[in-house]
Amino acid sequence: MSDSYLGENCTTPYPRRTVAGRWLWLLVQSTLFRWSPRPLHGFRAALLRLFGADISGPVVIFPTVRVMFPQNLSLAPRSMVGPNVT
């Protein structure tokens, strides 16, 4: 019997650059994004834009929002992403 485990020899389907960007986003989201004061919606929108989100116009984004892939996020002007939304 071998000492193998379930995840052995498994690789991610994403390129290394995408994985590194995801880890960097998780770090930013868990610090700057989450700790920003509630009225700083523009700051959080700027952080999301920096990571590839398509956000046009003023939006409202609460600090408790969790975004898994910011590059896949698209928000129209005057959109709102409420508290605790994933």
N, CA, C and O atoms as a Maestro MAE file, in Angstrom:
{
 s_m_m2io_version
 :::
 2.0.0
}

f_m_ct {
 s_m_title
 :::
 protein
 m_atom[344] {
  # First column is atom index #
  i_m_mmod_type
  r_m_x_coord
  r_m_y_coord
  r_m_z_coord
  i_m_residue_number
  s_m_chain_name
  s_m_pdb_residue_name
  s_m_pdb_atom_name
  i_m_atomic_number
  :::
  1 25 0.837 -1.170 0.000 1 A "MET " " N  " 7
  2 3 0.000 0.000 0.000 1 A "MET " " CA " 6
  3 2 0.891 1.245 0.000 1 A "MET " " C  " 6
  4 15 1.873 1.317 0.740 1 A "MET " " O  " 8
  5 25 0.535 2.232 -0.845 2 A "SER " " N  " 7
  6 3 1.358 3.442 -0.938 2 A "SER " " CA " 6
  7 2 0.879 4.502 0.047 2 A "SER " " C  " 6
  8 15 -0.233 4.446 0.571 2 A "SER " " O  " 8
  9 25 1.746 5.451 0.274 3 A "ASP " " N  " 7
  10 3 1.434 6.556 1.173 3 A "ASP " " CA " 6
  11 2 0.928 7.751 0.363 3 A "ASP " " C  " 6
  12 15 1.344 8.883 0.610 3 A "ASP " " O  " 8
  13 25 0.053 7.517 -0.580 4 A "SER " " N  " 7
  14 3 -0.465 8.612 -1.393 4 A "SER " " CA " 6
  15 2 -1.668 9.249 -0.693 4 A "SER " " C  " 6
  16 15 -2.255 8.679 0.226 4 A "SER " " O  " 8
  17 25 -2.001 10.422 -1.150 5 A "TYR " " N  " 7
  18 3 -3.162 11.112 -0.600 5 A "TYR " " CA " 6
  19 2 -4.032 11.604 -1.745 5 A "TYR " " C  " 6
  20 15 -3.609 11.611 -2.901 5 A "TYR " " O  " 8
  21 25 -5.231 12.007 -1.422 6 A "LEU " " N  " 7
  22 3 -6.240 12.326 -2.424 6 A "LEU " " CA " 6
  23 2 -5.811 13.418 -3.399 6 A "LEU " " C  " 6
  24 15 -6.110 13.313 -4.588 6 A "LEU " " O  " 8
  25 25 -5.125 14.456 -2.942 7 A "GLY " " N  " 7
  26 3 -4.751 15.571 -3.808 7 A "GLY " " CA " 6
  27 2 -3.408 15.423 -4.492 7 A "GLY " " C  " 6
  28 15 -2.919 16.377 -5.097 7 A "GLY " " O  " 8
  29 25 -2.816 14.280 -4.413 8 A "GLU " " N  " 7
  30 3 -1.484 14.085 -4.975 8 A "GLU " " CA " 6
  31 2 -1.495 14.229 -6.494 8 A "GLU " " C  " 6
  32 15 -2.381 13.713 -7.175 8 A "GLU " " O  " 8
  33 25 -0.507 14.929 -7.005 9 A "ASN " " N  " 7
  34 3 -0.308 15.166 -8.438 9 A "ASN " " CA " 6
  35 2 -1.443 15.954 -9.088 9 A "ASN " " C  " 6
  36 15 -1.612 15.900 -10.306 9 A "ASN " " O  " 8
  37 25 -2.214 16.678 -8.296 10 A "CYS " " N  " 7
  38 3 -3.268 17.533 -8.845 10 A "CYS " " CA " 6
  39 2 -2.699 18.925 -9.082 10 A "CYS " " C  " 6
  40 15 -1.915 19.427 -8.276 10 A "CYS " " O  " 8
  41 25 -3.086 19.535 -10.168 11 A "THR " " N  " 7
  42 3 -2.648 20.889 -10.461 11 A "THR " " CA " 6
  43 2 -3.856 21.767 -10.706 11 A "THR " " C  " 6
  44 15 -4.938 21.282 -11.038 11 A "THR " " O  " 8
  45 25 -3.660 23.052 -10.542 12 A "THR " " N  " 7
  46 3 -4.732 24.004 -10.788 12 A "THR " " CA " 6
  47 2 -4.882 24.225 -12.294 12 A "THR " " C  " 6
  48 15 -3.889 24.175 -13.020 12 A "THR " " O  " 8
  49 25 -6.088 24.464 -12.770 13 A "PRO " " N  " 7
  50 3 -6.278 24.729 -14.191 13 A "PRO " " CA " 6
  51 2 -5.899 26.159 -14.575 13 A "PRO " " C  " 6
  52 15 -5.908 26.501 -15.758 13 A "PRO " " O  " 8
  53 25 -5.565 27.001 -13.589 14 A "TYR " " N  " 7
  54 3 -5.241 28.394 -13.846 14 A "TYR " " CA " 6
  55 2 -3.736 28.591 -13.992 14 A "TYR " " C  " 6
  56 15 -2.956 27.884 -13.353 14 A "TYR " " O  " 8
  57 25 -3.319 29.546 -14.828 15 A "PRO " " N  " 7
  58 3 -1.887 29.866 -14.938 15 A "PRO " " CA " 6
  59 2 -1.356 30.438 -13.623 15 A "PRO " " C  " 6
  60 15 -2.120 30.934 -12.794 15 A "PRO " " O  " 8
  61 25 -0.061 30.362 -13.449 16 A "ARG " " N  " 7
  62 3 0.555 30.847 -12.203 16 A "ARG " " CA " 6
  63 2 0.267 32.319 -11.956 16 A "ARG " " C  " 6
  64 15 0.079 32.732 -10.812 16 A "ARG " " O  " 8
  65 25 0.231 33.111 -13.017 17 A "ARG " " N  " 7
  66 3 -0.036 34.546 -12.869 17 A "ARG " " CA " 6
  67 2 -1.430 34.765 -12.279 17 A "ARG " " C  " 6
  68 15 -1.607 35.632 -11.422 17 A "ARG " " O  " 8
  69 25 -2.405 34.002 -12.719 18 A "THR " " N  " 7
  70 3 -3.767 34.115 -12.194 18 A "THR " " CA " 6
  71 2 -3.814 33.689 -10.732 18 A "THR " " C  " 6
  72 15 -4.483 34.329 -9.921 18 A "THR " " O  " 8
  73 25 -3.122 32.636 -10.397 19 A "VAL " " N  " 7
  74 3 -3.091 32.156 -9.006 19 A "VAL " " CA " 6
  75 2 -2.414 33.199 -8.112 19 A "VAL " " C  " 6
  76 15 -2.900 33.476 -7.016 19 A "VAL " " O  " 8
  77 25 -1.303 33.778 -8.566 20 A "ALA " " N  " 7
  78 3 -0.610 34.809 -7.790 20 A "ALA " " CA " 6
  79 2 -1.496 36.047 -7.618 20 A "ALA " " C  " 6
  80 15 -1.541 36.633 -6.537 20 A "ALA " " O  " 8
  81 25 -2.196 36.440 -8.679 21 A "GLY " " N  " 7
  82 3 -3.110 37.574 -8.598 21 A "GLY " " CA " 6
  83 2 -4.246 37.320 -7.645 21 A "GLY " " C  " 6
  84 15 -4.689 38.227 -6.941 21 A "GLY " " O  " 8
  85 25 -4.720 36.099 -7.615 22 A "ARG " " N  " 7
  86 3 -5.814 35.729 -6.707 22 A "ARG " " CA " 6
  87 2 -5.352 35.811 -5.250 22 A "ARG " " C  " 6
  88 15 -6.079 36.312 -4.393 22 A "ARG " " O  " 8
  89 25 -4.144 35.319 -4.974 23 A "TRP " " N  " 7
  90 3 -3.602 35.404 -3.618 23 A "TRP " " CA " 6
  91 2 -3.401 36.861 -3.199 23 A "TRP " " C  " 6
  92 15 -3.687 37.234 -2.061 23 A "TRP " " O  " 8
  93 25 -2.906 37.680 -4.132 24 A "LEU " " N  " 7
  94 3 -2.711 39.103 -3.832 24 A "LEU " " CA " 6
  95 2 -4.059 39.772 -3.546 24 A "LEU " " C  " 6
  96 15 -4.176 40.563 -2.610 24 A "LEU " " O  " 8
  97 25 -5.082 39.453 -4.360 25 A "TRP " " N  " 7
  98 3 -6.410 40.006 -4.128 25 A "TRP " " CA " 6
  99 2 -6.947 39.569 -2.763 25 A "TRP " " C  " 6
  100 15 -7.525 40.385 -2.045 25 A "TRP " " O  " 8
  101 25 -6.767 38.301 -2.394 26 A "LEU " " N  " 7
  102 3 -7.241 37.835 -1.090 26 A "LEU " " CA " 6
  103 2 -6.587 38.613 0.049 26 A "LEU " " C  " 6
  104 15 -7.231 38.910 1.055 26 A "LEU " " O  " 8
  105 25 -5.297 38.944 -0.114 27 A "LEU " " N  " 7
  106 3 -4.594 39.733 0.896 27 A "LEU " " CA " 6
  107 2 -5.172 41.147 0.972 27 A "LEU " " C  " 6
  108 15 -5.435 41.656 2.061 27 A "LEU " " O  " 8
  109 25 -5.368 41.780 -0.193 28 A "VAL " " N  " 7
  110 3 -5.922 43.141 -0.227 28 A "VAL " " CA " 6
  111 2 -7.355 43.154 0.293 28 A "VAL " " C  " 6
  112 15 -7.735 44.045 1.053 28 A "VAL " " O  " 8
  113 25 -8.146 42.172 -0.115 29 A "GLN " " N  " 7
  114 3 -9.546 42.131 0.309 29 A "GLN " " CA " 6
  115 2 -9.666 41.939 1.815 29 A "GLN " " C  " 6
  116 15 -10.537 42.536 2.447 29 A "GLN " " O  " 8
  117 25 -8.811 41.122 2.390 30 A "SER " " N  " 7
  118 3 -8.914 40.845 3.823 30 A "SER " " CA " 6
  119 2 -8.321 41.960 4.679 30 A "SER " " C  " 6
  120 15 -8.479 41.938 5.900 30 A "SER " " O  " 8
  121 25 -7.644 42.931 4.072 31 A "THR " " N  " 7
  122 3 -7.066 44.043 4.846 31 A "THR " " CA " 6
  123 2 -7.664 45.378 4.397 31 A "THR " " C  " 6
  124 15 -8.621 45.865 4.999 31 A "THR " " O  " 8
  125 25 -7.109 45.960 3.356 32 A "LEU " " N  " 7
  126 3 -7.520 47.298 2.914 32 A "LEU " " CA " 6
  127 2 -9.010 47.386 2.605 32 A "LEU " " C  " 6
  128 15 -9.686 48.312 3.052 32 A "LEU " " O  " 8
  129 25 -9.515 46.436 1.850 33 A "PHE " " N  " 7
  130 3 -10.922 46.445 1.441 33 A "PHE " " CA " 6
  131 2 -11.834 46.295 2.653 33 A "PHE " " C  " 6
  132 15 -12.767 47.077 2.832 33 A "PHE " " O  " 8
  133 25 -11.566 45.299 3.477 34 A "ARG " " N  " 7
  134 3 -12.431 44.967 4.609 34 A "ARG " " CA " 6
  135 2 -12.357 46.021 5.707 34 A "ARG " " C  " 6
  136 15 -13.366 46.317 6.347 34 A "ARG " " O  " 8
  137 25 -11.179 46.590 5.931 35 A "TRP " " N  " 7
  138 3 -10.999 47.527 7.030 35 A "TRP " " CA " 6
  139 2 -11.352 48.967 6.653 35 A "TRP " " C  " 6
  140 15 -11.360 49.840 7.521 35 A "TRP " " O  " 8
  141 25 -11.643 49.228 5.387 36 A "SER " " N  " 7
  142 3 -11.955 50.601 4.981 36 A "SER " " CA " 6
  143 2 -13.278 51.035 5.617 36 A "SER " " C  " 6
  144 15 -14.205 50.234 5.730 36 A "SER " " O  " 8
  145 25 -13.364 52.306 6.032 37 A "PRO " " N  " 7
  146 3 -14.608 52.792 6.646 37 A "PRO " " CA " 6
  147 2 -15.790 52.660 5.690 37 A "PRO " " C  " 6
  148 15 -15.631 52.744 4.472 37 A "PRO " " O  " 8
  149 25 -16.944 52.456 6.241 38 A "ARG " " N  " 7
  150 3 -18.149 52.178 5.452 38 A "ARG " " CA " 6
  151 2 -18.437 53.203 4.355 38 A "ARG " " C  " 6
  152 15 -18.839 52.792 3.267 38 A "ARG " " O  " 8
  153 25 -18.256 54.530 4.570 39 A "PRO " " N  " 7
  154 3 -18.593 55.489 3.508 39 A "PRO " " CA " 6
  155 2 -17.604 55.524 2.328 39 A "PRO " " C  " 6
  156 15 -17.864 56.229 1.353 39 A "PRO " " O  " 8
  157 25 -16.498 54.800 2.382 40 A "LEU " " N  " 7
  158 3 -15.488 54.862 1.315 40 A "LEU " " CA " 6
  159 2 -15.793 53.896 0.166 40 A "LEU " " C  " 6
  160 15 -14.959 53.062 -0.183 40 A "LEU " " O  " 8
  161 25 -16.972 54.009 -0.412 41 A "HIS " " N  " 7
  162 3 -17.372 53.136 -1.514 41 A "HIS " " CA " 6
  163 2 -16.471 53.328 -2.730 41 A "HIS " " C  " 6
  164 15 -16.137 52.359 -3.412 41 A "HIS " " O  " 8
  165 25 -16.080 54.560 -3.005 42 A "GLY " " N  " 7
  166 3 -15.208 54.855 -4.145 42 A "GLY " " CA " 6
  167 2 -13.838 54.207 -4.006 42 A "GLY " " C  " 6
  168 15 -13.263 53.751 -4.994 42 A "GLY " " O  " 8
  169 25 -13.316 54.163 -2.792 43 A "PHE " " N  " 7
  170 3 -12.022 53.521 -2.542 43 A "PHE " " CA " 6
  171 2 -12.096 52.026 -2.841 43 A "PHE " " C  " 6
  172 15 -11.202 51.469 -3.480 43 A "PHE " " O  " 8
  173 25 -13.162 51.380 -2.377 44 A "ARG " " N  " 7
  174 3 -13.321 49.949 -2.637 44 A "ARG " " CA " 6
  175 2 -13.531 49.684 -4.125 44 A "ARG " " C  " 6
  176 15 -13.028 48.692 -4.652 44 A "ARG " " O  " 8
  177 25 -14.268 50.559 -4.807 45 A "ALA " " N  " 7
  178 3 -14.451 50.421 -6.253 45 A "ALA " " CA " 6
  179 2 -13.112 50.568 -6.974 45 A "ALA " " C  " 6
  180 15 -12.842 49.859 -7.943 45 A "ALA " " O  " 8
  181 25 -12.276 51.489 -6.498 46 A "ALA " " N  " 7
  182 3 -10.949 51.670 -7.104 46 A "ALA " " CA " 6
  183 2 -10.081 50.427 -6.914 46 A "ALA " " C  " 6
  184 15 -9.364 50.024 -7.830 46 A "ALA " " O  " 8
  185 25 -10.145 49.818 -5.728 47 A "LEU " " N  " 7
  186 3 -9.392 48.580 -5.493 47 A "LEU " " CA " 6
  187 2 -9.853 47.481 -6.456 47 A "LEU " " C  " 6
  188 15 -9.032 46.769 -7.034 47 A "LEU " " O  " 8
  189 25 -11.166 47.352 -6.621 48 A "LEU " " N  " 7
  190 3 -11.694 46.340 -7.528 48 A "LEU " " CA " 6
  191 2 -11.274 46.628 -8.970 48 A "LEU " " C  " 6
  192 15 -10.920 45.707 -9.705 48 A "LEU " " O  " 8
  193 25 -11.310 47.897 -9.377 49 A "ARG " " N  " 7
  194 3 -10.858 48.260 -10.732 49 A "ARG " " CA " 6
  195 2 -9.393 47.897 -10.929 49 A "ARG " " C  " 6
  196 15 -8.996 47.428 -11.995 49 A "ARG " " O  " 8
  197 25 -8.597 48.119 -9.892 50 A "LEU " " N  " 7
  198 3 -7.170 47.804 -9.952 50 A "LEU " " CA " 6
  199 2 -6.936 46.319 -10.231 50 A "LEU " " C  " 6
  200 15 -5.942 45.945 -10.853 50 A "LEU " " O  " 8
  201 25 -7.855 45.482 -9.769 51 A "PHE " " N  " 7
  202 3 -7.748 44.042 -9.979 51 A "PHE " " CA " 6
  203 2 -8.589 43.546 -11.146 51 A "PHE " " C  " 6
  204 15 -8.838 42.346 -11.267 51 A "PHE " " O  " 8
  205 25 -9.029 44.461 -12.008 52 A "GLY " " N  " 7
  206 3 -9.666 44.070 -13.264 52 A "GLY " " CA " 6
  207 2 -11.169 44.148 -13.334 52 A "GLY " " C  " 6
  208 15 -11.745 43.756 -14.349 52 A "GLY " " O  " 8
  209 25 -11.836 44.636 -12.303 53 A "ALA " " N  " 7
  210 3 -13.296 44.743 -12.342 53 A "ALA " " CA " 6
  211 2 -13.723 45.836 -13.318 53 A "ALA " " C  " 6
  212 15 -13.042 46.852 -13.461 53 A "ALA " " O  " 8
  213 25 -14.841 45.624 -13.980 54 A "ASP " " N  " 7
  214 3 -15.398 46.602 -14.917 54 A "ASP " " CA " 6
  215 2 -16.482 47.376 -14.178 54 A "ASP " " C  " 6
  216 15 -17.635 46.949 -14.110 54 A "ASP " " O  " 8
  217 25 -16.089 48.530 -13.622 55 A "ILE " " N  " 7
  218 3 -17.010 49.357 -12.853 55 A "ILE " " CA " 6
  219 2 -17.026 50.736 -13.487 55 A "ILE " " C  " 6
  220 15 -16.002 51.417 -13.543 55 A "ILE " " O  " 8
  221 25 -18.191 51.141 -13.962 56 A "SER " " N  " 7
  222 3 -18.310 52.464 -14.571 56 A "SER " " CA " 6
  223 2 -19.279 53.308 -13.762 56 A "SER " " C  " 6
  224 15 -20.371 52.862 -13.412 56 A "SER " " O  " 8
  225 25 -18.873 54.511 -13.478 57 A "GLY " " N  " 7
  226 3 -19.732 55.422 -12.731 57 A "GLY " " CA " 6
  227 2 -19.692 55.165 -11.242 57 A "GLY " " C  " 6
  228 15 -19.007 54.255 -10.775 57 A "GLY " " O  " 8
  229 25 -20.433 55.976 -10.498 58 A "PRO " " N  " 7
  230 3 -20.454 55.812 -9.033 58 A "PRO " " CA " 6
  231 2 -21.244 54.560 -8.634 58 A "PRO " " C  " 6
  232 15 -22.322 54.291 -9.163 58 A "PRO " " O  " 8
  233 25 -20.686 53.814 -7.702 59 A "VAL " " N  " 7
  234 3 -21.330 52.606 -7.188 59 A "VAL " " CA " 6
  235 2 -21.211 52.591 -5.669 59 A "VAL " " C  " 6
  236 15 -20.410 53.328 -5.093 59 A "VAL " " O  " 8
  237 25 -22.004 51.756 -5.032 60 A "VAL " " N  " 7
  238 3 -21.945 51.576 -3.584 60 A "VAL " " CA " 6
  239 2 -21.530 50.134 -3.327 60 A "VAL " " C  " 6
  240 15 -22.216 49.193 -3.726 60 A "VAL " " O  " 8
  241 25 -20.392 49.978 -2.652 61 A "ILE " " N  " 7
  242 3 -19.874 48.649 -2.334 61 A "ILE " " CA " 6
  243 2 -19.540 48.627 -0.847 61 A "ILE " " C  " 6
  244 15 -18.699 49.398 -0.384 61 A "ILE " " O  " 8
  245 25 -20.186 47.760 -0.113 62 A "PHE " " N  " 7
  246 3 -19.981 47.681 1.328 62 A "PHE " " CA " 6
  247 2 -18.692 46.907 1.645 62 A "PHE " " C  " 6
  248 15 -18.275 46.050 0.866 62 A "PHE " " O  " 8
  249 25 -18.063 47.209 2.791 63 A "PRO " " N  " 7
  250 3 -16.800 46.553 3.140 63 A "PRO " " CA " 6
  251 2 -16.921 45.064 3.451 63 A "PRO " " C  " 6
  252 15 -15.910 44.361 3.458 63 A "PRO " " O  " 8
  253 25 -18.116 44.569 3.706 64 A "THR " " N  " 7
  254 3 -18.271 43.146 4.020 64 A "THR " " CA " 6
  255 2 -18.527 42.297 2.783 64 A "THR " " C  " 6
  256 15 -18.760 41.094 2.899 64 A "THR " " O  " 8
  257 25 -18.486 42.898 1.609 65 A "VAL " " N  " 7
  258 3 -18.662 42.163 0.352 65 A "VAL " " CA " 6
  259 2 -17.457 41.256 0.139 65 A "VAL " " C  " 6
  260 15 -16.329 41.641 0.444 65 A "VAL " " O  " 8
  261 25 -17.690 40.048 -0.385 66 A "ARG " " N  " 7
  262 3 -16.602 39.124 -0.713 66 A "ARG " " CA " 6
  263 2 -16.637 38.851 -2.217 66 A "ARG " " C  " 6
  264 15 -17.631 38.351 -2.744 66 A "ARG " " O  " 8
  265 25 -15.551 39.181 -2.892 67 A "VAL " " N  " 7
  266 3 -15.445 38.995 -4.339 67 A "VAL " " CA " 6
  267 2 -14.383 37.934 -4.591 67 A "VAL " " C  " 6
  268 15 -13.228 38.110 -4.203 67 A "VAL " " O  " 8
  269 25 -14.759 36.844 -5.232 68 A "MET " " N  " 7
  270 3 -13.819 35.757 -5.492 68 A "MET " " CA " 6
  271 2 -12.903 36.069 -6.679 68 A "MET " " C  " 6
  272 15 -11.688 35.892 -6.586 68 A "MET " " O  " 8
  273 25 -13.471 36.523 -7.773 69 A "PHE " " N  " 7
  274 3 -12.709 36.847 -8.975 69 A "PHE " " CA " 6
  275 2 -13.072 38.257 -9.419 69 A "PHE " " C  " 6
  276 15 -14.023 38.427 -10.181 69 A "PHE " " O  " 8
  277 25 -12.342 39.276 -8.964 70 A "PRO " " N  " 7
  278 3 -12.694 40.653 -9.307 70 A "PRO " " CA " 6
  279 2 -12.665 40.923 -10.811 70 A "PRO " " C  " 6
  280 15 -13.397 41.791 -11.288 70 A "PRO " " O  " 8
  281 25 -11.846 40.209 -11.560 71 A "GLN " " N  " 7
  282 3 -11.780 40.415 -13.008 71 A "GLN " " CA " 6
  283 2 -13.068 39.984 -13.706 71 A "GLN " " C  " 6
  284 15 -13.284 40.348 -14.862 71 A "GLN " " O  " 8
  285 25 -13.910 39.232 -13.045 72 A "ASN " " N  " 7
  286 3 -15.193 38.811 -13.611 72 A "ASN " " CA " 6
  287 2 -16.357 39.689 -13.157 72 A "ASN " " C  " 6
  288 15 -17.498 39.462 -13.558 72 A "ASN " " O  " 8
  289 25 -16.075 40.686 -12.327 73 A "LEU " " N  " 7
  290 3 -17.121 41.551 -11.796 73 A "LEU " " CA " 6
  291 2 -17.385 42.712 -12.740 73 A "LEU " " C  " 6
  292 15 -16.453 43.374 -13.198 73 A "LEU " " O  " 8
  293 25 -18.649 42.955 -13.028 74 A "SER " " N  " 7
  294 3 -19.054 44.078 -13.877 74 A "SER " " CA " 6
  295 2 -20.244 44.760 -13.215 74 A "SER " " C  " 6
  296 15 -21.266 44.127 -12.948 74 A "SER " " O  " 8
  297 25 -20.103 46.061 -12.953 75 A "LEU " " N  " 7
  298 3 -21.170 46.824 -12.308 75 A "LEU " " CA " 6
  299 2 -21.526 48.038 -13.151 75 A "LEU " " C  " 6
  300 15 -20.644 48.751 -13.630 75 A "LEU " " O  " 8
  301 25 -22.816 48.269 -13.329 76 A "ALA " " N  " 7
  302 3 -23.309 49.442 -14.048 76 A "ALA " " CA " 6
  303 2 -23.317 50.645 -13.104 76 A "ALA " " C  " 6
  304 15 -23.273 50.473 -11.886 76 A "ALA " " O  " 8
  305 25 -23.373 51.859 -13.653 77 A "PRO " " N  " 7
  306 3 -23.440 53.039 -12.800 77 A "PRO " " CA " 6
  307 2 -24.644 52.968 -11.851 77 A "PRO " " C  " 6
  308 15 -25.710 52.468 -12.211 77 A "PRO " " O  " 8
  309 25 -24.447 53.478 -10.642 78 A "ARG " " N  " 7
  310 3 -25.468 53.535 -9.602 78 A "ARG " " CA " 6
  311 2 -25.885 52.140 -9.098 78 A "ARG " " C  " 6
  312 15 -26.989 51.973 -8.581 78 A "ARG " " O  " 8
  313 25 -25.010 51.155 -9.249 79 A "SER " " N  " 7
  314 3 -25.259 49.830 -8.695 79 A "SER " " CA " 6
  315 2 -24.894 49.804 -7.224 79 A "SER " " C  " 6
  316 15 -24.121 50.635 -6.748 79 A "SER " " O  " 8
  317 25 -25.452 48.848 -6.515 80 A "MET " " N  " 7
  318 3 -25.119 48.682 -5.109 80 A "MET " " CA " 6
  319 2 -24.910 47.207 -4.805 80 A "MET " " C  " 6
  320 15 -25.724 46.364 -5.181 80 A "MET " " O  " 8
  321 25 -23.805 46.900 -4.117 81 A "VAL " " N  " 7
  322 3 -23.526 45.548 -3.652 81 A "VAL " " CA " 6
  323 2 -23.611 45.621 -2.145 81 A "VAL " " C  " 6
  324 15 -22.750 46.212 -1.493 81 A "VAL " " O  " 8
  325 25 -24.646 45.022 -1.594 82 A "GLY " " N  " 7
  326 3 -24.993 45.184 -0.187 82 A "GLY " " CA " 6
  327 2 -24.119 44.411 0.777 82 A "GLY " " C  " 6
  328 15 -23.225 43.673 0.362 82 A "GLY " " O  " 8
  329 25 -24.375 44.579 2.064 83 A "PRO " " N  " 7
  330 3 -23.592 43.920 3.102 83 A "PRO " " CA " 6
  331 2 -23.644 42.392 2.998 83 A "PRO " " C  " 6
  332 15 -24.683 41.806 2.696 83 A "PRO " " O  " 8
  333 25 -22.513 41.779 3.254 84 A "ASN " " N  " 7
  334 3 -22.359 40.314 3.320 84 A "ASN " " CA " 6
  335 2 -22.692 39.585 2.022 84 A "ASN " " C  " 6
  336 15 -23.040 38.405 2.062 84 A "ASN " " O  " 8
  337 25 -22.596 40.244 0.888 85 A "VAL " " N  " 7
  338 3 -22.835 39.601 -0.402 85 A "VAL " " CA " 6
  339 2 -21.541 38.923 -0.862 85 A "VAL " " C  " 6
  340 15 -20.460 39.503 -0.758 85 A "VAL " " O  " 8
  341 25 -21.658 37.705 -1.365 86 A "THR " " N  " 7
  342 3 -20.495 37.014 -1.931 86 A "THR " " CA " 6
  343 2 -20.668 36.979 -3.438 86 A "THR " " C  " 6
  344 15 -19.813 36.447 -4.146 86 A "THR " " O  " 8
  :::
 }
 m_bond[343] {
  # First column is bond index #
  i_m_from
  i_m_to
  i_m_order
  :::
  1 1 2 1
  2 2 3 1
  3 3 4 2
  4 3 5 1
  5 5 6 1
  6 6 7 1
  7 7 8 2
  8 7 9 1
  9 9 10 1
  10 10 11 1
  11 11 12 2
  12 11 13 1
  13 13 14 1
  14 14 15 1
  15 15 16 2
  16 15 17 1
  17 17 18 1
  18 18 19 1
  19 19 20 2
  20 19 21 1
  21 21 22 1
  22 22 23 1
  23 23 24 2
  24 23 25 1
  25 25 26 1
  26 26 27 1
  27 27 28 2
  28 27 29 1
  29 29 30 1
  30 30 31 1
  31 31 32 2
  32 31 33 1
  33 33 34 1
  34 34 35 1
  35 35 36 2
  36 35 37 1
  37 37 38 1
  38 38 39 1
  39 39 40 2
  40 39 41 1
  41 41 42 1
  42 42 43 1
  43 43 44 2
  44 43 45 1
  45 45 46 1
  46 46 47 1
  47 47 48 2
  48 47 49 1
  49 49 50 1
  50 50 51 1
  51 51 52 2
  52 51 53 1
  53 53 54 1
  54 54 55 1
  55 55 56 2
  56 55 57 1
  57 57 58 1
  58 58 59 1
  59 59 60 2
  60 59 61 1
  61 61 62 1
  62 62 63 1
  63 63 64 2
  64 63 65 1
  65 65 66 1
  66 66 67 1
  67 67 68 2
  68 67 69 1
  69 69 70 1
  70 70 71 1
  71 71 72 2
  72 71 73 1
  73 73 74 1
  74 74 75 1
  75 75 76 2
  76 75 77 1
  77 77 78 1
  78 78 79 1
  79 79 80 2
  80 79 81 1
  81 81 82 1
  82 82 83 1
  83 83 84 2
  84 83 85 1
  85 85 86 1
  86 86 87 1
  87 87 88 2
  88 87 89 1
  89 89 90 1
  90 90 91 1
  91 91 92 2
  92 91 93 1
  93 93 94 1
  94 94 95 1
  95 95 96 2
  96 95 97 1
  97 97 98 1
  98 98 99 1
  99 99 100 2
  100 99 101 1
  101 101 102 1
  102 102 103 1
  103 103 104 2
  104 103 105 1
  105 105 106 1
  106 106 107 1
  107 107 108 2
  108 107 109 1
  109 109 110 1
  110 110 111 1
  111 111 112 2
  112 111 113 1
  113 113 114 1
  114 114 115 1
  115 115 116 2
  116 115 117 1
  117 117 118 1
  118 118 119 1
  119 119 120 2
  120 119 121 1
  121 121 122 1
  122 122 123 1
  123 123 124 2
  124 123 125 1
  125 125 126 1
  126 126 127 1
  127 127 128 2
  128 127 129 1
  129 129 130 1
  130 130 131 1
  131 131 132 2
  132 131 133 1
  133 133 134 1
  134 134 135 1
  135 135 136 2
  136 135 137 1
  137 137 138 1
  138 138 139 1
  139 139 140 2
  140 139 141 1
  141 141 142 1
  142 142 143 1
  143 143 144 2
  144 143 145 1
  145 145 146 1
  146 146 147 1
  147 147 148 2
  148 147 149 1
  149 149 150 1
  150 150 151 1
  151 151 152 2
  152 151 153 1
  153 153 154 1
  154 154 155 1
  155 155 156 2
  156 155 157 1
  157 157 158 1
  158 158 159 1
  159 159 160 2
  160 159 161 1
  161 161 162 1
  162 162 163 1
  163 163 164 2
  164 163 165 1
  165 165 166 1
  166 166 167 1
  167 167 168 2
  168 167 169 1
  169 169 170 1
  170 170 171 1
  171 171 172 2
  172 171 173 1
  173 173 174 1
  174 174 175 1
  175 175 176 2
  176 175 177 1
  177 177 178 1
  178 178 179 1
  179 179 180 2
  180 179 181 1
  181 181 182 1
  182 182 183 1
  183 183 184 2
  184 183 185 1
  185 185 186 1
  186 186 187 1
  187 187 188 2
  188 187 189 1
  189 189 190 1
  190 190 191 1
  191 191 192 2
  192 191 193 1
  193 193 194 1
  194 194 195 1
  195 195 196 2
  196 195 197 1
  197 197 198 1
  198 198 199 1
  199 199 200 2
  200 199 201 1
  201 201 202 1
  202 202 203 1
  203 203 204 2
  204 203 205 1
  205 205 206 1
  206 206 207 1
  207 207 208 2
  208 207 209 1
  209 209 210 1
  210 210 211 1
  211 211 212 2
  212 211 213 1
  213 213 214 1
  214 214 215 1
  215 215 216 2
  216 215 217 1
  217 217 218 1
  218 218 219 1
  219 219 220 2
  220 219 221 1
  221 221 222 1
  222 222 223 1
  223 223 224 2
  224 223 225 1
  225 225 226 1
  226 226 227 1
  227 227 228 2
  228 227 229 1
  229 229 230 1
  230 230 231 1
  231 231 232 2
  232 231 233 1
  233 233 234 1
  234 234 235 1
  235 235 236 2
  236 235 237 1
  237 237 238 1
  238 238 239 1
  239 239 240 2
  240 239 241 1
  241 241 242 1
  242 242 243 1
  243 243 244 2
  244 243 245 1
  245 245 246 1
  246 246 247 1
  247 247 248 2
  248 247 249 1
  249 249 250 1
  250 250 251 1
  251 251 252 2
  252 251 253 1
  253 253 254 1
  254 254 255 1
  255 255 256 2
  256 255 257 1
  257 257 258 1
  258 258 259 1
  259 259 260 2
  260 259 261 1
  261 261 262 1
  262 262 263 1
  263 263 264 2
  264 263 265 1
  265 265 266 1
  266 266 267 1
  267 267 268 2
  268 267 269 1
  269 269 270 1
  270 270 271 1
  271 271 272 2
  272 271 273 1
  273 273 274 1
  274 274 275 1
  275 275 276 2
  276 275 277 1
  277 277 278 1
  278 278 279 1
  279 279 280 2
  280 279 281 1
  281 281 282 1
  282 282 283 1
  283 283 284 2
  284 283 285 1
  285 285 286 1
  286 286 287 1
  287 287 288 2
  288 287 289 1
  289 289 290 1
  290 290 291 1
  291 291 292 2
  292 291 293 1
  293 293 294 1
  294 294 295 1
  295 295 296 2
  296 295 297 1
  297 297 298 1
  298 298 299 1
  299 299 300 2
  300 299 301 1
  301 301 302 1
  302 302 303 1
  303 303 304 2
  304 303 305 1
  305 305 306 1
  306 306 307 1
  307 307 308 2
  308 307 309 1
  309 309 310 1
  310 310 311 1
  311 311 312 2
  312 311 313 1
  313 313 314 1
  314 314 315 1
  315 315 316 2
  316 315 317 1
  317 317 318 1
  318 318 319 1
  319 319 320 2
  320 319 321 1
  321 321 322 1
  322 322 323 1
  323 323 324 2
  324 323 325 1
  325 325 326 1
  326 326 327 1
  327 327 328 2
  328 327 329 1
  329 329 330 1
  330 330 331 1
  331 331 332 2
  332 331 333 1
  333 333 334 1
  334 334 335 1
  335 335 336 2
  336 335 337 1
  337 337 338 1
  338 338 339 1
  339 339 340 2
  340 339 341 1
  341 341 342 1
  342 342 343 1
  343 343 344 2
  :::
 }
}
